């Protein structure tokens, strides 16, 4: 017989702690960053984004992380198919419990990193423990 | 004594697609559905063959260094967060993947070497967080 549990909130037996998801873990924050980095068309557990300069952005958590030792991934969308300065990247500059600072840019023909604003969009996903 | 709840389906009462769970630090709650990965896939770079996946119906080898996966259940919009990691040894040595396709039904990458040329990766891993349709 199929069982369905209807519930709004799940906590541990004491009512205050987390429950284990068997062999699963949920992301604690994610964001889709628009071109230029000035806005978040969609996100989870990020309250805002700061434009800190060319190719520099700060994403602020709604609910803080428990430490700065979490895992963060970033990927950029880039539609150019060839040509110079074609290697575009999103980097994690720093992490804290309240925010994550990311950079976008490219490497030039000499292999030097050049800061550059997000041209199309970028994605960030965070895994770890909430405070 | 630890308690284990065995159930096949969880549904929110107030909102069917929204259930809160307590965070690890016991001081806040987080939305269960928003945190769940909605799509993941491990494919081969040479032919886009799916090694393992979740919520993926098919994959396509679009060309050298270019692959696309198609979702079984679509995303609600194209504002989700999509991640790509790839393994490879392009020449010049710098090698990376970027998002090429990001839509409600498909996600795809370009694997590029340091000269900006498409290069087949050995393995490509995708993960997507966002809202299902």
Interface residues (C-beta under 8 A of the other chain):
Chain A: X2 X3 X4 X5 X6 X7 X8 X9 X10 X11 X12 X13 X16 X17 X18 X19 X26 X27 X28 X30 X31 X32 X41 X42 X43 X44 X45 X63 X64 X66 X73 X74 X75 X76 X77 X78 X79 X80 X81 X82 X83 X84 X86 X87 X88 X89 X107 X111 X121 X123 X124 X125 X129 X130 X131
Chain B: X2 X3 X5 X6 X7 X8 X9 X10 X11 X12 X13 X14 X18 X19 X20 X21 X22 X23 X24 X25 X26 X27 X28 X29 X30 X31 X32 X34 X35 X36 X37 X77 X79 X80 X81 X82 X83 X84 X85 X94 X96 X97 X98 X99 X100 X102 X110 X112 X114 X115 X116 X117 X127 X129 X130 X131
